[in-house]
Structures are given as C-alpha cells and as structure tokens.
C-alpha cells in the first residue's frame, strides 16, 4: 500500500528528538490533522496524541503517524519537512492539493 504522506529524514529526526520529551513512554503517535480556520480557511495541526479507533496509522522507522479519516482527504500526497534556516525554524507542509496558501504556510485552501 502506498503511504498517504511522505516525511523527510530531517523531519523524522526532529520528531524523534521532540518525542523523547513529549512522549517518553512511546504510547502516543504524532497526529497530523486539518482543522477549519487560519487566514486561508484550513489549518494544519500537529501534536502527540492517543490512538483513536478510526485513525490511519502509518509507521515511519518506528514513529507512528496518526491521521483521522476526515484529514486524509486534505493530507493525501503531502510531504512533511523540517526547516531550520534563516527564514525560520519549524515543520513545513508541501501540499500538492492546496490551491492557495497563506504567507506563513500554516493555512491553505483546496
């Protein structure tokens, strides 16, 4: 089965580092979701979360990524990366489904 999303090695390394502090027991997964809001209408959400019954659970080198069924529609095909350059530091989403994105890159329209 093809993965719903891709995650760069740099993003996986950062998730692993954050997980040691925020998820020391390893009993949560990293949830990627889309919620209403933001300047373009839809916003990305990323957090450590408990598993839910209907989640899509993806495994990236031992890191569990959780995506709820509603968010899959918006996240299918994205690439999650981590940037730490002069223009800012943080996770970035490359979403081929987005028609428009805001300047901060945290919200988009389909």
C-alpha positions in Angstrom: 0.0 0.0 0.0 1.3 3.4 -0.9 1.9 5.8 2.1 -0.6 8.6 2.4 2.2 11.1 3.1 5.9 11.3 3.0 8.2 12.6 5.7 11.8 13.8 5.1 14.7 12.3 7.1 15.2 15.8 8.7 11.6 15.9 9.9 11.8 12.3 11.3 14.9 13.2 13.2 13.2 16.3 14.7 10.1 14.3 15.6 12.3 11.6 17.3 14.0 14.4 19.3 10.7 16.0 20.4 9.2 12.6 21.1 11.8 11.9 23.8 10.5 14.9 25.8 6.8 14.9 24.9 6.2 11.1 24.5 8.7 9.4 26.7 6.6 6.2 27.1 6.1 5.9 23.4 2.3 5.3 23.9 1.2 8.2 21.6 1.6 8.9 18.0 2.2 12.1 16.1 -1.2 13.3 14.9 -1.3 15.3 11.6 -4.7 16.9 11.1 -6.5 19.6 9.3 -8.9 21.9 11.1 -11.1 24.8 10.0 -9.5 28.2 10.5 -6.5 30.2 9.6 -6.3 33.1 7.1 -6.9 30.7 4.1 -9.7 28.6 5.6 -7.9 25.4 6.7 -5.0 24.9 9.1 -2.6 22.2 9.8 -2.4 20.7 13.2 0.5 18.6 14.6 0.6 17.1 18.1 1.3 14.0 20.0 -2.0 12.2 20.7 -3.6 9.0 21.8 -4.6 6.5 19.1 -8.3 6.7 18.1 -10.3 3.8 16.7 -10.6 5.0 13.1 -7.1 6.6 12.7 -4.9 5.7 9.8 -1.7 4.6 11.5 1.5 5.0 9.4 4.9 3.7 10.5 8.0 5.7 9.6 11.1 4.0 11.1 9.2 3.2 14.3 7.5 6.6 14.5 3.7 6.2 14.4 1.9 8.9 12.5 -1.9 9.2 13.1 -4.3 10.7 10.6 -8.0 10.8 11.2 -10.3 9.8 8.3 -11.5 13.4 7.6 -8.0 14.8 7.4 -6.8 12.1 5.0 -8.7 13.9 2.2 -6.7 17.1 2.7 -3.3 15.5 3.6 -3.0 12.8 0.9 0.2 13.4 -1.0 1.8 15.9 1.3 5.4 15.9 2.3 6.3 16.9 5.8 9.7 18.6 6.2 11.6 20.4 8.9 13.3 23.7 8.1 15.9 25.4 10.3 17.3 28.1 8.2 17.5 31.9 8.4 13.9 32.2 7.2 12.5 30.4 10.3 12.5 27.1 12.1 9.7 24.5 12.2 7.8 21.9 10.3 6.6 22.7 6.8 3.9 21.1 4.7 4.3 20.7 1.0 0.7 20.1 -0.1 0.1 19.4 -3.8 -3.7 19.7 -3.1 -3.5 23.3 -1.9 -4.8 25.9 -4.3 -3.7 28.8 -2.2 -1.6 29.1 0.9 -1.1 32.0 3.3 2.2 33.7 3.8 3.0 31.9 7.0 2.4 28.5 5.3 0.2 27.3 8.1 -3.1 27.5 6.3 -4.4 26.8 2.9 -7.4 26.3 0.6 -8.4 23.4 -1.6 
